[in-house]
């Protein structure tokens, strides 16, 4: 068997952007212990994220409420800089304006905070596989639009 055939598959590299320490730490712990995942880094604001995310990141999980920063603007900038980056909006906001602004900015997934841990992990996997996972409430909002 060739060395390439024996090589371990590359982990899914995830970057977490959230201004809430508890949420950020929860996501890092959850994803860090998940087989096949690697937490590539974290940031608590847009400036940190823009200076830390690079082309090796597969998925960025971005909170929309980043204190003084706009998560929507960050998503737009990240997608402009890294067009193949998969972005998940992970937020408490479930109103039409925030949902559609995030999706128009380039988020391909929209998962509400409070989702079960297993559902969040599945959503990250589905997003990276080409899907657009959304919390059921958000999917209904999009379909009604």
Secondary structure, 3 states (H helix, E strand, C coil): CCHHHHCCCCCEEEEEECCCHHHHHHHHHHHHCCCCEEEEEEECCHHHHHHHCCCCCCEEEECCEECCEEHHHHHHHHHHHCCCCEEEEEECCCCHHHHHHHHHHCCCEEEECCCCHHHHHHHHHHHHCCCCCECHHHHHHHHHC
